Every structure is written in structure tokens, then in C-alpha cells.
Amino acid sequence: MSLPDFDMVLFGGTGDLARRKLLPALFDAHRCGGMHAASRILATGSHAQTTEQYIATLEETVRPALGQAKPEDWASFVQRICYVQADARQPGNFDALAEKVHSRNPEVVVCYLATAPHLFVPICEQLHRTKLNTPNVRVVLEKPLGHDLDSNEAINAAVAQFFTEDQIYRIDHYLGKESVQNLMAIRFGNALFEPLWRREWVQDVQITIAEELGVETRGDFYDRTGALRDMVQNHLLQLLCMVAMEPPASLSEDAIRDEKIKILKALKPITPQDVAEKTVRGQYREGAIGGKPVPGYLQEQGIAPDSRTETFVAIKAEIANWRWEGVPFYLRTGKRMQSRLAEIVIHFRDVPHAIFPKPLTLSPQNRLVIQLQPEESIRLYFLAKQPGDTLELTPTSLDLDFAHSFKVRRAGAYERLLRDVIRGRLGLFVRRDEQVQAWRWVEPIIDTWDASSVPPKPYTAGTWGPAASSALMSRDGALWHEEV
């Protein structure tokens, strides 16, 4: 379905996010013919340059990452792009930007704030001053939205002075992944899993987001942020909500988000006394990734030599409600880990009375593995009879590989979410009260770590994190999915 006529204003158009994610996503939307012929991309930056100079940098930084893009597709795409200098510290810049938008009067204007959070409010102030906050304007806020609950609330309150809640799109790109959408379809579109999706039959849930990359060029930012703020407060808790929430009354945006906020409110608080037992924080040391040596975190550019910022987090979370009481949700994320992986694993309990000899494996026999990256797939593990004369069981699986099962083009997460912004669909975006509740849950952990004299646990780059992460699981008689 074709998109309405829009102008996409990329604040931070010269930054890493715009080059790696946003412009490639918009190119894909353009290449598949989904864009209105008149739609434009207005990229902004703080320094003066011409549109031709900006496009020349895209030729070097964006085009090589597009694979086998046809030259004619790229040539027609860059014709949509215009560079405009816009610095939040120089209000006069915004007059030229506003004039460009108002002169064409598109059906929808999307202002994507791919900048540091401290610029969100000044940018919104200038959008208001130049009348770029009319009802057809939508503003997209990238994470992290603040450094703690107070700064998050301050930003949200300030932005709310200029935009209504239904104009504000707080983005979490994991919610745009096809496999996350399929998780909802599996749960709420079939009678098969619903009777099992509860404490009586689920042993534990594991949610992992692992990265091979280190801090790269983001050392200064990352050292002020850490893995808990960067990944747990948003991505991991949003995925937890998608797994644990009750069936919404409909697919309307508020029906879905109402169920997510119930889960966030039902999370059992992790008190300062619980932190040592239910959380692990780690920091990578030098090691090897893909057979190549990599430096430790303290040797990375922009990192203080005595930094105690965590690059790895593991948490045992619990939900205090009727469906999930007693079921542990293990959350884990880290940099410089053994492989790039994002997955959700639901371990089901064993049958109450086993009449067959049990296979020699430590893993629960029945489990659902939803892989989000590097490839999107869903795999259901179960037992079947091994061919032969004896009644011996062996593990097997049913696979849903999206690339092979559906011979249609699948939009990437950012493309999917950008399309939803343009169409005015809020269901896959985070509501303000969700962010507040997530910050309330993680802040006691942050405060306890800050007050502690115990440094992060070291782990070698290229591994699955500190040994304490496995110990967190073993106390419950559980194992991380890759350890079975």
C-alpha cells in the first residue's frame, strides 16, 4: 500500500543512525515503489554544506552498504534528498527549514530526532516557533530518552508542551521486527499455544540481545550510559512485555499498550538487597572476535581508565500476576560476546509422568525459540520417536524460516516503523507511561550499582559473558540456551 505524501525531516542527518539505519530504510521504501512521487527527505546538520556535498558523503557512507542496489534506484532516491543546516543552538537556521516545508505543504511531516537527547527539547521549541507542530506533524524520539526517571520525565513534559501524545512516536526498533509481530500472531491468532502460555506449563523465559561489536566510535556516550540504560530499560523490557502480556481486546494501539503497561507495573521490584542475587553486571576484557584480537573496554577510545560502566547485564525478573507467578524471566545483553544474536526462548515444563526413556540432554525437551537476529525465524523443539524397533525418543524441531516460507519482500524493522509513523499508527511505539514504569523498575538497580564498591565482573571478549551469569541460572537449576 502506497504511503501518503510526506516530508521526512532527519535531525542528525549527518550522524551514525541516519547513515546506518534511517537512510537505508527509506531507500528500501523508495526502491519497492511505496513512496509518493512528491515525498522528500530533508536531512539536517549543524554545519553548512550544499545538498550536492551531502549526497557525495552518502555515496561513500551509505551506498556501499545497500548491496546490489541498482544505479537508477539510487539516482532517483537521492533526488528526494535536500540538505538544510539546522542547529538547535542557532534558531535562525530553523526559519529556512520551515520555509521549505511550508512552501510545499505535504500531507504529513515527520520530524525524526536522531540526535543526542539533550537536543530534543530545543529542537521541539524551534519546531513550535516556526509552526512545524501542526496536527499533521509527527515527532519521532530516539532512545535513550533521558538518563534516569527524572530526566526522562523532564524531556517528555517539555515535548508535551508542543506536541500532543498522539503526535509523539517513541521508537524501539525491536518492536518492528517481523518475528516480534509473529509472536503476537502465534499467541493470539491460534488456539494451540494459549493453554500452555502460563505458569503451569512454562518453566522459564530467556531473552537475549548479544552483540559482537564493542563501543566503536561511541565510547564517550556509552561510558555515560552503560548496558542497563542502553538496552534493558527499553529493548529487553519491551520484548518481555510482548511475551508476557494478556491478549488485548483488539489490535488498536491503546489496547496493545494498555496490556504492556500492566506487565511493567506487575514486575516485582528488585530491591537493593536483591541486586547481588538477581543481577550480574560485567565489563569485557581483551579477547578475540572472529579470530581477530580486540581490545578490552578500558582500552577503547573515549573510555576512562578506571571506568566501572557495565557492558554486560543479566537479570532475573519476575512478574507478580496470576499467569506468571513463579516463572523466572532471564534477561541478558552484552557487547563483545561470542556471536550477534537476539532471541526469545520459552522453555516448557516436562510431562508430569514420563513413560519413555529420557534423552541424554540437559535442555527442556519442549521449547519455542524465536530468533530476531541475525536471521528471523521461529523454531519449536519437541520429542519424536527415533526410527527403529525400540520406543526411543529423540529431539527434533519444526522450523519457520521467514525467508523460505514466505516468498515476499519483508521490510526491515526501521522501514516498518517509519511506514507506521507516516501512516499515523502508534501501536508499535512506546507510550509515555511505559517509559516511566520501565525507569522506575531499573533505577534501584542503577542506584545500588553506583553505591557499591564492587566493580563489574570481567569477561573475555568473544565469550558469553562472566561466569556469574551462568551461576545466576544454576541457582534455579537452569542453563542459558546456548549452554545446553
VENPEHU-V666726 format. One record per residue. N is the residue number from 1. RES is the residue in one letter. PHI is phi as a letter, one per 30 degrees, with the letter a starting at -180 (999 if undefined). PSI is psi as a letter, one per 40 degrees, with the letter a starting at -180 (* if undefined). BURIAL is # if it has 24 or more other C-alpha atoms within 12 Angstrom, else .. Layout:
N:RES:PHI:PSI:BURIAL + N:RES:PHI:PSI:BURIAL
This chain:
1:M:999:h:. + 2:S:d:i:. + 3:L:d:i:# + 4:P:d:i:# + 5:D:d:h:# + 6:F:b:i:# + 7:D:c:h:# + 8:M:c:h:# + 9:V:c:h:# + 10:L:c:g:# + 11:F:d:h:# + 12:G:i:f:# + 13:G:d:e:# + 14:T:c:e:# + 15:G:d:i:# + 16:D:d:d:. + 17:L:d:d:# + 18:A:d:d:# + 19:R:d:d:# + 20:R:d:d:. + 21:K:b:d:# + 22:L:d:d:# + 23:L:d:d:# + 24:P:d:d:# + 25:A:d:d:# + 26:L:d:d:# + 27:F:d:d:# + 28:D:d:d:# + 29:A:d:d:# + 30:H:d:d:# + 31:R:d:d:# + 32:C:d:e:. + 33:G:i:e:. + 34:G:d:e:# + 35:M:c:i:# + 36:H:d:i:# + 37:A:e:d:. + 38:A:c:e:# + 39:S:d:i:# + 40:R:b:i:# + 41:I:b:h:# + 42:L:c:h:# + 43:A:d:h:# + 44:T:c:i:# + 45:G:a:i:# + 46:S:d:e:# + 47:H:c:i:. + 48:A:d:h:. + 49:Q:a:i:. + 50:T:d:i:. + 51:T:d:d:# + 52:E:d:d:. + 53:Q:d:d:. + 54:Y:d:d:# + 55:I:d:d:# + 56:A:d:d:. + 57:T:d:d:. + 58:L:d:d:# + 59:E:e:d:. + 60:E:d:d:. + 61:T:c:d:. + 62:V:c:d:# + 63:R:e:d:# + 64:P:d:d:. + 65:A:d:e:. + 66:L:c:e:# + 67:G:i:b:. + 68:Q:d:f:. + 69:A:d:h:. + 70:K:d:h:. + 71:P:e:d:. + 72:E:d:d:. + 73:D:d:d:. + 74:W:d:d:# + 75:A:d:d:. + 76:S:d:d:. + 77:F:d:d:# + 78:V:d:e:# + 79:Q:d:d:. + 80:R:d:e:# + 81:I:c:h:# + 82:C:b:h:# + 83:Y:c:h:# + 84:V:b:h:# + 85:Q:d:h:# + 86:A:a:h:# + 87:D:c:h:# + 88:A:d:d:# + 89:R:d:e:. + 90:Q:b:g:. + 91:P:e:d:. + 92:G:e:d:. + 93:N:e:d:# + 94:F:d:d:# + 95:D:d:d:# + 96:A:d:d:# + 97:L:d:d:# + 98:A:d:d:# + 99:E:d:d:. + 100:K:d:d:# + 101:V:d:d:# + 102:H:d:d:# + 103:S:d:d:. + 104:R:c:d:. + 105:N:h:g:. + 106:P:d:i:# + 107:E:d:d:# + 108:V:b:i:# + 109:V:b:h:# + 110:V:c:h:# + 111:C:c:h:# + 112:Y:c:h:# + 113:L:c:g:# + 114:A:c:f:# + 115:T:b:i:# + 116:A:d:i:# + 117:P:e:d:# + 118:H:d:e:# + 119:L:c:e:# + 120:F:e:d:# + 121:V:d:d:# + 122:P:e:d:# + 123:I:d:d:# + 124:C:d:d:# + 125:E:d:d:# + 126:Q:d:d:# + 127:L:d:d:# + 128:H:d:d:# + 129:R:d:d:. + 130:T:c:e:# + 131:K:i:f:. + 132:L:c:f:# + 133:N:b:f:# + 134:T:d:i:# + 135:P:e:d:. + 136:N:d:e:# + 137:V:c:h:# + 138:R:b:h:# + 139:V:c:h:# + 140:V:c:h:# + 141:L:c:h:# + 142:E:d:i:# + 143:K:d:i:# + 144:P:d:h:# + 145:L:c:g:# + 146:G:j:i:# + 147:H:c:e:# + 148:D:a:a:# + 149:L:d:d:# + 150:D:d:d:. + 151:S:d:d:. + 152:N:d:d:# + 153:E:d:d:# + 154:A:d:d:. + 155:I:d:d:# + 156:N:d:d:# + 157:A:d:d:# + 158:A:d:d:# + 159:V:d:d:# + 160:A:d:e:# + 161:Q:d:d:. + 162:F:c:e:# + 163:F:b:i:# + 164:T:d:i:. + 165:E:e:d:# + 166:D:d:e:# + 167:Q:c:e:# + 168:I:c:h:# + 169:Y:c:g:# + 170:R:d:h:# + 171:I:c:h:# + 172:D:b:h:# + 173:H:d:e:# + 174:Y:d:d:# + 175:L:d:e:# + 176:G:c:e:# + 177:K:d:i:# + 178:E:e:d:# + 179:S:d:d:# + 180:V:d:d:# + 181:Q:d:d:# + 182:N:d:d:# + 183:L:d:d:# + 184:M:d:d:# + 185:A:d:d:. + 186:I:d:d:# + 187:R:d:d:# + 188:F:c:e:# + 189:G:c:e:. + 190:N:b:i:. + 191:A:d:e:. + 192:L:d:d:. + 193:F:c:d:. + 194:E:e:d:# + 195:P:d:d:. + 196:L:c:e:. + 197:W:d:g:# + 198:R:a:i:# + 199:R:d:d:# + 200:E:d:d:. + 201:W:b:e:# + 202:V:c:h:# + 203:Q:d:d:# + 204:D:a:i:# + 205:V:b:h:# + 206:Q:b:h:# + 207:I:b:h:# + 208:T:b:h:# + 209:I:b:h:# + 210:A:c:i:# + 211:E:b:i:# + 212:E:d:d:# + 213:L:d:i:# + 214:G:c:a:# + 215:V:d:e:# + 216:E:h:b:# + 217:T:c:e:. + 218:R:c:f:. + 219:G:e:d:# + 220:D:d:d:. + 221:F:d:d:# + 222:Y:d:d:# + 223:D:d:d:# + 224:R:c:e:# + 225:T:c:c:# + 226:G:i:i:# + 227:A:d:d:# + 228:L:d:d:# + 229:R:d:d:# + 230:D:d:d:# + 231:M:b:d:# + 232:V:d:d:# + 233:Q:e:d:# + 234:N:c:c:# + 235:H:e:d:# + 236:L:d:d:# + 237:L:d:d:# + 238:Q:d:d:# + 239:L:d:d:# + 240:L:e:d:# + 241:C:d:d:# + 242:M:d:d:# + 243:V:d:d:# + 244:A:c:e:# + 245:M:d:i:# + 246:E:d:i:# + 247:P:e:h:# + 248:P:d:i:# + 249:A:d:d:. + 250:S:a:a:. + 251:L:c:e:. + 252:S:d:i:. + 253:E:e:d:. + 254:D:d:d:# + 255:A:d:d:. + 256:I:d:d:# + 257:R:d:d:# + 258:D:d:d:# + 259:E:d:d:# + 260:K:d:d:# + 261:I:d:d:# + 262:K:d:d:# + 263:I:d:d:# + 264:L:d:d:# + 265:K:d:d:# + 266:A:d:e:# + 267:L:d:h:# + 268:K:d:h:# + 269:P:d:i:# + 270:I:c:h:# + 271:T:d:i:. + 272:P:e:d:. + 273:Q:d:d:. + 274:D:d:e:. + 275:V:e:d:# + 276:A:d:d:# + 277:E:d:d:# + 278:K:c:e:# + 279:T:b:i:# + 280:V:b:h:# + 281:R:b:h:# + 282:G:b:i:# + 283:Q:b:h:# + 284:Y:d:i:# + 285:R:c:i:# + 286:E:e:i:# + 287:G:a:a:# + 288:A:b:h:# + 289:I:b:h:# + 290:G:i:f:. + 291:G:i:e:. + 292:K:c:h:. + 293:P:d:i:. + 294:V:b:i:# + 295:P:d:i:# + 296:G:d:i:# + 297:Y:e:d:# + 298:L:d:e:# + 299:Q:c:e:. + 300:E:d:i:# + 301:Q:d:h:. + 302:G:i:e:. + 303:I:c:h:# + 304:A:d:h:. + 305:P:d:e:. + 306:D:c:f:. + 307:S:d:i:# + 308:R:c:f:# + 309:T:d:h:# + 310:E:d:h:# + 311:T:c:e:# + 312:F:b:h:# + 313:V:b:h:# + 314:A:b:h:# + 315:I:b:h:# + 316:K:c:h:# + 317:A:c:i:# + 318:E:b:i:# + 319:I:c:h:# + 320:A:c:g:. + 321:N:b:i:. + 322:W:d:d:. + 323:R:d:d:# + 324:W:c:e:# + 325:E:e:h:# + 326:G:i:e:# + 327:V:c:h:# + 328:P:d:h:# + 329:F:c:h:# + 330:Y:c:h:# + 331:L:c:h:# + 332:R:b:h:# + 333:T:a:i:# + 334:G:a:i:# + 335:K:c:i:# + 336:R:h:f:# + 337:M:c:i:# + 338:Q:d:d:# + 339:S:a:i:# + 340:R:d:h:# + 341:L:a:h:# + 342:A:b:h:# + 343:E:a:i:# + 344:I:c:h:# + 345:V:b:h:# + 346:I:c:h:# + 347:H:c:h:# + 348:F:c:i:# + 349:R:d:i:# + 350:D:d:i:. + 351:V:d:i:. + 352:P:d:d:. + 353:H:b:h:. + 354:A:d:h:. + 355:I:c:e:. + 356:F:c:i:. + 357:P:e:h:. + 358:K:d:h:. + 359:P:e:i:. + 360:L:d:g:. + 361:T:b:i:. + 362:L:d:e:. + 363:S:d:i:# + 364:P:e:h:# + 365:Q:d:d:# + 366:N:c:h:# + 367:R:a:i:# + 368:L:c:h:# + 369:V:c:h:# + 370:I:c:h:# + 371:Q:c:h:# + 372:L:c:d:# + 373:Q:a:i:# + 374:P:d:d:. + 375:E:c:i:. + 376:E:c:h:# + 377:S:a:i:# + 378:I:b:h:# + 379:R:b:h:# + 380:L:c:h:# + 381:Y:c:h:# + 382:F:a:i:# + 383:L:c:i:# + 384:A:b:i:. + 385:K:d:h:. + 386:Q:d:h:. + 387:P:e:h:. + 388:G:k:a:. + 389:D:d:d:. + 390:T:c:i:. + 391:L:d:g:. + 392:E:c:h:. + 393:L:c:i:. + 394:T:b:i:. + 395:P:d:i:. + 396:T:b:a:. + 397:S:a:i:. + 398:L:c:h:. + 399:D:c:h:. + 400:L:c:g:# + 401:D:c:h:. + 402:F:e:d:# + 403:A:d:d:. + 404:H:c:d:. + 405:S:d:d:. + 406:F:b:h:. + 407:K:d:f:. + 408:V:b:i:. + 409:R:d:h:. + 410:R:c:h:. + 411:A:d:i:# + 412:G:d:i:# + 413:A:d:d:# + 414:Y:d:d:# + 415:E:d:d:# + 416:R:e:d:# + 417:L:d:d:# + 418:L:d:d:# + 419:R:d:d:# + 420:D:d:d:# + 421:V:d:d:# + 422:I:d:d:# + 423:R:d:e:# + 424:G:i:f:# + 425:R:c:h:# + 426:L:c:e:# + 427:G:e:d:# + 428:L:c:e:# + 429:F:c:i:# + 430:V:c:h:# + 431:R:d:i:# + 432:R:e:d:# + 433:D:d:d:# + 434:E:d:d:# + 435:Q:d:d:# + 436:V:e:d:# + 437:Q:d:d:# + 438:A:d:d:# + 439:W:d:d:# + 440:R:d:d:# + 441:W:d:d:# + 442:V:d:d:# + 443:E:e:d:# + 444:P:d:d:# + 445:I:d:d:# + 446:I:e:d:# + 447:D:d:d:. + 448:T:d:d:. + 449:W:d:d:# + 450:D:d:d:. + 451:A:d:e:. + 452:S:d:i:. + 453:S:c:e:. + 454:V:d:h:. + 455:P:d:i:. + 456:P:d:i:# + 457:K:d:h:# + 458:P:d:i:# + 459:Y:b:i:# + 460:T:d:h:# + 461:A:e:h:# + 462:G:j:e:# + 463:T:c:a:# + 464:W:c:f:# + 465:G:j:a:# + 466:P:d:i:# + 467:A:e:d:# + 468:A:d:d:# + 469:S:d:d:# + 470:S:d:d:# + 471:A:d:d:. + 472:L:e:d:# + 473:M:d:d:# + 474:S:d:d:. + 475:R:d:d:. + 476:D:c:e:. + 477:G:i:f:. + 478:A:c:i:# + 479:L:b:i:# + 480:W:d:i:# + 481:H:e:d:# + 482:E:d:e:. + 483:E:d:e:. + 484:V:d:*:.
